[in-house]
Amino acid sequence: QVQLVESGGGLVQPGGSRRLSCAASGSIFRVSVMGWYRQAPGKQRELVASINTGGNTNYADSVKGRFTISRDNAKSTVYLQMNSLKPEDTAVYYCNAYRTIWNYWGQGTQVTVSS
């Protein structure tokens, strides 16, 4: 059974920073593309950032230069460092582990950017 457990969400002021973590159980982490998605109220879930097994990263235009995704294979954990947060970054953030033969999701963690 694969589990993805996110942590690090919460309330942060505009301009602030937050780091999300996603710990994966099972043996799939090293061979999975790991991603962070988010879903704001009334909107579709969207890709925020992804990192493949070789460490290559991909970002949504809206977060480029502000967010950084990284992975620690020894800890089976993927991180999302979020800087210069804006109110429009408010959403539930979901961790994802993907290959063509599987697609796993975490339960999500709420990030609220507000003064």
Secondary structure, DSSP 4 states (H G I P E B T S, - for coil): ---EEEE--EEE-TT--EEEEEEE-SS-GGGSEEEEEEE-TTS--EEEEEE-TT--EEE-TTTTTTEEEEEETTTTEEEEEE-S--GGG-EEEEEEEEETTEEEE---EEEEE--
